[in-house]
Amino acid sequence: VEASIPEPQREAWKRNQITSFTDKDGFEKEVVRHVETTLARSMFNCDEIAAYSATSLAFRDRLITHWNRTQQRQTYRDTKRVYYLSLEFLMGRALDNAMLNVGLKNVAQDGLAELGFRIEDVVKQEHDAALGNGGLGRLAACFLDSLATLNFPAWGYGLRYRYGIFKQEIIDGYQVEVPDYWLDFNPWEFPRHDVTVDIQFFGQVNKKTVGGKTISVWEAGEIVQAVAYDVPIPGYDTPTTNNLRLWSSKASGGEFDFQKFNSGDYESSVADQQRAETISAVLYPNDNLERGKELRLKQQYFWVAASLYDIVRRFKKSRRSWNEFPDQVAIQLNDTHPTLAIVELQRILVDIEGLEWDNAWEIVTSTFGYTNHTVLPEALEKWPVGLVQHLLPRHLQIIYDINLFFLQSVEKAFPDDRDMLRRVSIIEESQPKMVRMAFLAIVGSHKVNGVAELHSDLIKTTIFKDFVEIYGPDKFTNVTNGITPRRWLHQANPRLSELIASKCGGNDFLKDLTLLNQLEKHVEDKQFRKEWAEIKYANKVRLAKHIKDTTGVVVNPASLFDVQVKRIHEYKRQQLNIFGVIHRYLSLKAMTPDQRKKQLPRVSIFGGKAAPGYWMAKQIIHLINSVGAVVNKDEDIGDLLKVIFLEDYNVSKAEMICPASDISEHISTAGTEASGTSNMKFVLNGGLIIGTCDGANIEITREIGESNIFLFGNLSEDVEDLRHAHTYGSHTIDSDLDKVFNEIEKGTFGTPHDFSAMIAAVRQHGDYYLVSDDFHSYIETHQLVDEAYRNQDEWIAKCITSVSRMGFFTSDRCINEYAEEIWNVEPLAVDRHSIWGP
Ligand code: Z57
């Protein structure tokens, strides 16, 4: 049905075009209107939640007009678009970000004040959109912000989970998982009940001959409906408002099957509905771990098939030839989770659109790019062939054909290397046979990238080595990760952002982060250093209050705040940190009161979620809390050491924590953390870091200078030999670490048995993560941190210098690199004044 208004009637639309508020009075009017009409409440019945809702609706209205115009403009210009496929988007809160990006936070602040509310309290009513686990999901969110800010025509595609990452409670020192009820009220999404796609599962493949040509027809065994929900993504200081489309699953053909219902088969009717809704029900809570569950594969195909249908539908409107598809469409695969998109596009082109295999494959490989985010073997996705066969019978055939043609070409190029075929095959000939998703992603893409220099080198020399031989080095590239300075500086740390603006000629640095380099000439400015230090102190006071409110522990904001917040994982080595804390505690206990007086007070702050099934990670949380319980009430120690575990670490908590850190810990075993991005957030907020030579730490060091970072530990190139030596040589444990273990085993921190597995991992099971090897260097480096912190003036200078050199780590730089090297897309210039015209 043609839904476009005919030309003669368009005049009336133009006459009545919506004008958004621009000042306080206009904003207040909108808030009152939403309170009284949309929410059906009044000034006698308006709490902070109502104020939040009405404020959000006012900004949402504004965004949606920009969003519409952005889409019209992109459609009219018909240039190449980017599609970012990610199973995770860790967005955090939307309101504060929307107010800042459209430049009307001050207006809202004044308006809300007149209406009787403090903006900070209103903003805090919002529940985080936590549709992700950690770094990978947050990277996707930062990329959306940069894509919009830089005016790229780009869409994100993801799943609309009913439940995002679980809420973490700490009960008796243990993690307890509670469901995340984030959708109760969400003004930031627009259901598009008219945008639906039927998704097939199961069934069989039949061959049919049509006009002398044999085609494969997939007869589905089950159909589930995908419904689109759109989330507007505002750019900073630009009218561009891009779209994040999230798919929700629903039983196809209405609420439930009335045929079955009326014939008395209520149960199976309800069961069908529930089975359909289960697909988008919950985010898998694993970070850097794949567990091969059927429902996860269903999620992946559901989301990928709906997204591709949508992309293809949009392409077809332009009536171009299929060969132009890669000129109009770039699809980026965020990790291997969307790899089935490669197979699905090949299926659409060959089975449905009738293209020849080779022609279709050329289009497919020119369209996709694949980003790898890890080298950890337990995180590399593999699916049992039998499961794929059962769920997606036609896709398995296509995967076999892709593999056949690929292996034929490899055999031709490497005729003498039989083992090569076994090594690079997309099908692993194991029991059971497995589909190696990373290999499929490489074969089906034109570019493969890692997320930091070391990581990109590692994938080329280890897990993907053979593919570099096959395709040559140019298929592999690096795009070092970045973060959006809008959220991670301007929004999280408004006072620091303002101070920086006063030295960098205004807010332009938020769009060109290299302008931070202007700070360097003010490093010697005493007044500037003083204001800088005051802001850090105020941020620490705010965090100290949060610690008091949530844990009851009083910490002194004058202490050195030492922070490690990230997912709990053995490779990230929170255990190294807490063993170091115990070592510090024992040293303090061994001192005379006079010696203690000379020590620097420290607060060790931890935060992060453990995957619910990751037993060892949960033990680490328990040890941290057990150490805290002893240390925090030890009167010999007082303020000299406090150990805090912050419950339910998430994006909005990170926005409070990052600005309050003096030193943060990025201490993964060398070669295991692909990039890390919180390292960037902490330095950008004027904190120093202690870290290993791993991931982006290496490039941060190169940018800010070796004297501004505390590096320690073994290097990535030595890890393999050390591990080998642990297993096959004699393995002696660091003597200081041994004392820590003995203290734990004495029962100082509770039942020793609770922690025996953590100790055994080091003493008996080969210390895979090199905790003992790095312990001495770690302790020594923390002593250097203490010494450096004593000279506050020098410390502040290091912080300012570091911030001034962080320009490289903006996600704007990443997006420009992807656009240039991988996507071949350009921004769409926007005319701020044109409203209807493109
Ligand atoms: C995840 O958060 C990351 C990698 C994965 O393979 C999965 Br699954 C989840 C992280 C890396 O661990 C970080 O080092 C990296 O900074 C982040 O992805 C973004 O690239």
Residues whose N, C-alpha, C, O or C-beta is under 5 A from the ligand:
A	BS01	Z57	G134 G135 L136 L139 D287 N288 L289 H373 T374 A379 V451 E673 A674 S675 G676 T677
